[in-house]
């Protein structure tokens, strides 16, 4: 599973990163995590899809943008995504 967190390095993005890391730790999930906060990279991504930051993207699907999911919500989604991959 590939997880990307996109947004300028600010309080909201740091909180989203913390929530994702906490969820991954509790699930003992080994995922590729990429935190993108360089404006150049964000603008490059927006060439293919408009993003409201901060954004949480899992396997190229935008889960949330412009707001922050709490740890439990993230855990719930990641558990469901892992189950689907096992099917």
C-alpha positions, 0 to 999 in steps of 0.5 A: 500500500502506498500512502502519500500526504500532500501539503505545505509543512504546517500544523494541519499537515503535521497532525495528519502525518501524526495520525497516519503514523499512529494508525500504521503503528497500531495496525502493524502495517508496513506501507510506503509513506511519502510526505510531500510538502515541497511546493514544486512537487505539489504543483506537479501533482496538481497537473493531473488532479486538483488537490486541496491540501492537506490531502491523504492519498492511498494507492492513488485514491484521494481519501481526504483533502482540505481537512484531517481525518482522525486516527480511528477513521484512518485505521478503519480505511486502512484495515478495509484496504488491506482486506480487499488486497487479500481477496 
